[in-house]
Amino acid sequence: MPHIKLLTTGGTIASKRDPVTGLQQTGLITGEELAGKLDLHDDIRISVEEIIKVSSSAITFENLITIKDAVLEAVNDDDVDGIVLTHGTDTLEETSYFLSQVIPAGKAVVVTGSQRGPELIGTDAYANLQDAITLAADEGAAKIGVSVLFNSKVFMPRFVKKVNAMNVDGFGGGGTGYLGTVDGHDVKIYQYPAHNSTYKVQGELPEVDIIKCALGTDAKFIDCAIDHEVEGLVIETMGRGHANDLVAAGVRRAVDAGIKVVITSASDDGDVKVAYDFSGGISQFEKDGAVNGGTYDSKKARLKLAVMLAAGEEVTAEDFKY
Ligand SMILES: NC(=O)C[C@H](N)C(=O)O
């Protein structure tokens, strides 16, 4: 009988209507209550542990460490066959990606949530939770390690993104699509991630910020980050890694101040790559010691950088290749 550990963190999937305001409030429904209403395969056994109870936009780097410790404990428990983590959708892509960087593959860790609260008409809370548990109990999911289940689809954390702010088809996998499906009690995995590097985080995650560039952006936020002595910076540039001379000068100041700088692109697909020789772009950023973030989106690059710094790893463009 597969034993699935259900770890809960809050989010809409744990919400009920506040009797006074009528608005959704997280943490009013427990994992036990949710799991009690599912139509699971008879031989699945569930045990529930509440880790935290917050809207996911309030999750902190400290919370990520707490979540990681709880997941690792379950991964290392021989009595547990698979893990499901329920989470708010706003930062689900970030927490799942973080976990994929710190939890070695070998046991299924399925992250899920819902766009509509469990009491709302057409809620996706029970369907997603049931599918996530079914996936976590499937042998094929163990090989993926950390995955995301949403609206019947299985995603890899590296590419999953909340693409819709309200409807139940809230997540997409970009150009790489999805890994498989859960249809009732049937799990089908069509593809596995080709690359899986994990790191051993020691202690806290360091402060790493994202600064987004657009037409006419200057370096005031970069200088502010330098003043705040952040350890890492992700500069989200345009296209293949382009900004302007003011940003380039700011990047230089940041690198000189000992900050690890990673350059990402606002585009959804395509690499940051040296293609032009001009002073406000990736060719200059690289000469000045910034790291090429490849196809990483800024939120994932931020977490990868924070994890690598916390693990005491040297950060190079090679680390952002896949
Ligand atoms: N659908 C959701 O879960 C959104 C919610 N605000 C959260 O991220 O916690």
The ligand as a Tripos MOL2 file, in Angstrom:
@<TRIPOS>MOLECULE
LIG
    9     8     1     0     0
SMALL
NO_CHARGES

@<TRIPOS>ATOM
      1 N1         -4.4880   30.4680   -6.4110 N.am      1 LIG1
      2 C1         -3.6940   30.7740   -5.3900 C.2       1 LIG1
      3 O1         -3.2680   29.8920   -4.6770 O.2       1 LIG1
      4 C2         -3.3560   32.2230   -5.2070 C.3       1 LIG1
      5 C3         -3.0440   32.6020   -3.7860 C.3       1 LIG1
      6 N2         -3.0260   34.0230   -3.6360 N.3       1 LIG1
      7 C4         -1.6830   32.0710   -3.3490 C.2       1 LIG1
      8 O2         -0.7560   32.0380   -4.1200 O.co2     1 LIG1
      9 O3         -1.5260   31.7490   -2.1970 O.co2     1 LIG1
@<TRIPOS>BOND
     1     1     2 1
     2     2     3 2
     3     2     4 1
     4     4     5 1
     5     5     6 1
     6     5     7 1
     7     7     8 2
     8     7     9 1
@<TRIPOS>SUBSTRUCTURE
     1 LIG1         1 GROUP 0 **** ****
